[in-house]
Amino acid sequence: DHIHLGDVADTITAGWAAKDRQKTNDALGDALIRQIVVIGDEEACRAEVQDHIDKGVTTPIIACLSQDPAVMQRTYEAFTPSAFRPRARQAG
């Protein structure tokens, strides 16, 4: 399922303004998390991040969940901008 992020952002903004934590949290459902979060091994993550880039994401944010400094360094080194090809420009 594809979730329109503008609708989610509007709901979060309204919940935040109303100090309605439940409304804000409810906007962050499992489907949204699956749409915007990439979890897996290096190869699978790189492929999925590239897919997001190909679909127009211009600033993927890489966050390592491990607290192990060696894992963190390996993660950030594996996901530098040079690891990805730029989005192909559409003719027209």
Secondary structure, 3 states (H helix, E strand, C coil): CCCCHHHHHHHHHHHHHCCCHHHHHHHCCHHHHHHHCCCCCHHHHHHHHHHHHHCCCCCCCCCCCCCCHHHHHHHHHHCCHHHCCCCCCCCC
